[in-house]
Structures are given as structure tokens and as C-alpha cells.
């Protein structure tokens, strides 16, 4: 079975910064998709903020098994209707991977329900990532630790809910540490956050980072049929109860009336 991936790129820094454009001439989203397409069983395409409906149409999401999201400068420009559409797709069973500064993206904050804040420093520091769960599928084929020579520092505390699993912890030259690979379950969807990926450094060209993303796509994929309406809250009539019951007491709602939401 081929896993269908959509890589969503904000595509702003690539247009405004010669440094970023030089490192990622096809955009960060293009670099990530190319790395995924080199992996067996993965088929990746791209969309950007500038596309109609930010490329996140209902049709595109229905054809996406795993969504990868990178954003930074234009979180606020993402339409709330698109955020809800993406969120419901995750609840229905679509996998999603958020990268680097997407911790402040609207979809990630919507799914986490927390501030998702952290400390940071842009100084081109060395980052050392340590595996904290050697047998996790996302860690397959990786050494116990690997380094990125230049990265932006993110430091704890990280304002997210307690994860299901912590796969990576990072150390930076300045002394800070950060939980850099975290997993959650939201509805029927698998969620992974991976920290590295500052746009002025060649992080997504790194072989270990590419391996993490390939592994994460396979982990996030849910092969089960999507839940058709993950927000449905139907009123169950008395006559359809599994055991016979007699209706009693006052009611707010008439038969067939929608509930208050």
C-alpha cells in the first residue's frame, strides 16, 4: 500500500530571503517531498499557503494519508475554516506531522489545546538529538544520537500536553534541552511533532532528519477507513435503546431535535 503524503509549506521565507532560497531552491516543502519520494511505499506532493484554500481543500485532505506542516512567519494568515477542516481530518484518522516552528501553527495549537510556547535563540548552535525510545518505529535505523551542526535553539518548558511518547530529546551548545520528538493521539489520528528545521540552515538535507521523516510518515499512517463525521453527536431515540426503557421525567429536546453544541 502506498502512503499518500501532502507536504504543506508556508513558502514565505523562500520568496523573501536569499539565504533560504539558496538552501532550498525548490522550497523547504519541495526538499521534504523529494526526500519522502525516495522512500519505498511513500508518494508525496506539496501545497502552499498561497494556493487556493491554502491547498487544504476537502478533496485534497480526503486523498491525504499523512499531512506534514511547516509554518513560521504567516501562522495568522491561515484561514480558520481551513484549520477546522484540517483538525477534523486528523480526528477522522489522517496522520499529521508538525515541524519546527509549526508548534505555533493554528492546527497544532487547536489539536493540543495549550499555548505551545517555549524559549528560543537563533545563534547557529550545534544540536545533539538523543533517542529516548530506541525501539520506537520513528527511531528505526537511527544511531543513539546524531548532531546538526547549525540549528536554532528551542528550550524547555514546552507548553504542550503530556505526550504519549517522547522519541527524541535535544541538547544545545548553550546548555538547554528540549523534547524534540513527541507523539499524541487525537481522535483517530496520530500526531508527531519534530523540532529541527530552522529555515536558514540545511536541516532537511540531513540524512538522519530525512530518515526520521520517512519513519514518522509510516508511523502516522492509519490504514483504517476514515470516520465519516468525527464531530457527530447524535440523539439516540428511546425506541432504539438496546434494552427496553420507559421514558420519564421532563425533557429539553423534542424527538429528532439537534443537541446544543
N, C-alpha and C positions, 0 to 999 in steps of 0.2 A: 504493500500500500504506500503510495506517495503522500507525504505530508505537505499540504499546501500552506505556504508561509507568505504573509504580507509584511514587508518592512516599511513602517511609516517613518518618514523623515521630515523634520521641520523645514529643512532646506533653506534656512535663512543665513547662517554663518557662511555657508559655501558661496552664497551670492555676494556677501559684503566683505569678506576677509580674504585677502590674497594668500595668507598663510594657510587657512583652512582649505581653500580651493586648490592650493598646491599639493597638500597632503591627500586630499580626496577629490580628484578631478571629476569623478563620476558621482560625487556626493557621498556622505557617510552611509546613507541608505543603499547606494549602489555598491559600495565596498562590502557592506554586510551581506547583501543579497548574493553577490558574487561568491563570497566565501561559503555561504549555505548551499549554493547550487553546485559546488564542488563535492558536496557530501552525498553519499548514496541515499536515495529514498526521500530527498527533500527537493521541493520545487519552490523557489522564492521569486516574488515580484515586488515591486515598490509602488508606493503612493506618497504624496507630499501634502503639506499644509496648503499649498497653492492650488491643488486640484479641486474641482467642484465637490462640495461637501467634504473637503479635505481628503478625498479619496475613500472615505469611510461610508460608502453607500450601503444600504441594506443588502443589496445584491453582492457587493464585494465581501462583506462580512460573512454572508452565508457560504461563500466559497473559500473562506479562510479557516484553516485548522488551528494555526498559531499566528498571532499578531505580535510583531516586535515594534516597540515605540521608543523613539529618541526625540526629545524636545528640550529646549533651553530658553531661547530668547522670546518666544511667542506663545507661551502657555495660555495667556489670556485671550489670544486670538482664536482659539479652538472653540467652536460653537457648542453651547450647552446641549443642544439637541443631538449633536454627534457624540458628545460624552456619554449621554444616556444610551445611545444606540450601541456604543462600544461596551459599556458596562453590562447591558442586557445580553449582549453576545457572550461575554465571559460567564455570566450567570447561567446561560443556556448550555455552556460546555466548551466554548472556544478557549484555547490556551492563550496566555499573554505574557510577554517578557518586556519589562521596563528597563531601560539602560541609562546609567549615569544620571544626568540632571532631569530625567523624566520622573525622578522622585517627587518633583513639584508639578508634574503634569496634572491636568484636571482628571483624566481617567484613573490615574494611580491614587490620587487623594480621595476620589469618590469610592474606590474599592477598599481603601484602607480605613476611611472614616476617621483619620487622625491628621495632625498638622504635617507630618512627614518632613520635619525640619532637622537640620544638622549644622555642624560647623564646617568651614571650608577655608582653603588657602590655595591660591594659584601661584605656585613657585617652581614648577617643573621638578618636583621631588621624585625620588625613587619610591615605588610602591612594591611591597612584597606581599603576595597573596598566599595564604596558607590554607590547605584543605583542612576542614574541621570534620568532614564526614567522608572518609576515603571510599566507602562503598556506595555512595550516592550515585545514581545514574548520571547526574550532571558532572560529576568528577571523573568519569571514565576516561582512562588513557592519559590522565594528567599526573605530573610529578607531585610530591607532597607540598611543594611550594614553587612558585615562579615569580619573576620580577618584571616590572615595567620600568624602564629607566626614567621616563618622564611622565608624570601624571599630576592631576590636581588632587589636593588632599581633601578628603571628607573625614570628619571626626565625629565620634560619639559625644553625646547621646543622639541616636537616630529615632525620631518621633514616629515610629510605626508600631502596629500591634505585634505582640509576641508571635514570631513566625512558627510554622510547623517544623522547619528545619533550617539550620544555618550551615551552608555548604562551604563558604569562604569567609575568612577574616583577614583584613589588610592591616599592614604596618607601614607607616610613612617615615621618611627621614627625620621629620620634625618631632617624632615620638608618638603621634596619635595612632589610634587603632580604629577600625570600623568594620562592622558586619557587612561584608561586600557581596554576599550571595545568599539570598533569603527566599524561602518558598512559603506560599499560603494556598489555601483552597477558598474560593469564593463562588458559592453556588456549586455548579458542576464544573467550573473552570479552574485550571491550575495556573497559578501566578508565580513568576520568578522575577526578582529584582537583582540586577548585576551592576555593580558600581562603576568599574572602569569605563572610560570613553570620552575624556575631555577632547573637544574638537581641535585644539591646536597641537595635539600630539598624535602620532600614528598608531594609536592603540588597536584599532580594528584591523590593522595589517599583521598584528602579532599572532603567531600560530597557536599559542595556548588560548588566547582570547577567542579565536575562531573556533577552536575545539569546544570551549565552554558553550558558545552559542549553538553549535551543532547539537551538542548533548542536550542543551536546555530545550531546544525545539522538540526533540524526541521525547523528553520527559513531559513537557507541557501538553503534548498532543493527547487528546481524549478521543479514542476511536468510536465511542458510543454515539448513538443518534442524539442530536441536539434536543433540548427541551423546547417545545414549540413556543410556550409563553411562560418564561421563568418568573414573571411577576403576578401570574394569575392567583386570585384568592376567591374561589367560587363559594357561593352559598349552597350548602348541601341540604336538599329538601328532607323533611321528616320521613316521607314515604320511601326514600331510597336508603335509609339507615340499614346497616347490616343486621341489626337486631330490632325487633318491633318496639317502638316507643310511642307514648302518648304525649302530644304537645300540651304544654301547660304554662301558665304564667304569661305576663304581658310581653309584647314584642315591640321593637323599634321598626322593623322592616316588614314590608309586605312580601308575599311569595314572589320570587324571581327578581326582587329588587337588588341593585348593586349595593355592596357594603360601603361604609365610609372609609376613605383612604387619604 
